[in-house]
Amino acid sequence: MQRLVLAFINSMRALKHLAQHEKAVQQELTLFVLAIPVAALIAPTGLSFLLLTGSVLFLIMIEVLNTGIEAACDAVSLDFHREIQIAKDCGSLAVLISVILVAAVWVYTVWSVFFS
């Protein structure tokens, strides 16, 4: 049980840091807070609500991992290295794919609710 408590404390420390220092995470957390009531209003089913809000949580998760990759790369070296650039670009691509997923889920749901 102590491991779970310590893991939770570590996670909250990371969330606090990201929420204070990472603009992308701040924007995505704001998006999530706004998405909850909007999803509650437009989702025709509980599953739709979970998909709408879950897609935003998935985006936040990928952003957190991307930030971790960037921090680890910067800890290794601040000099230019092609391999570090590739690692950072891959993290950025993962975020982009997540944004596309969020947009697709939301557009599909809104279209289905209001235009079908």
WOGI-V342077 format. One record per helix or strand of 2 or more residues. SS is the DSSP state (helix for helix, strand for strand). FROM is the first residue (numbers start at 0). LEN is the number of residues. If there is no record, write none. Layout:
SS_FROM_LEN, SS_FROM_LEN
This chain:
helix_1_20, helix_22_20, helix_45_31, helix_81_34
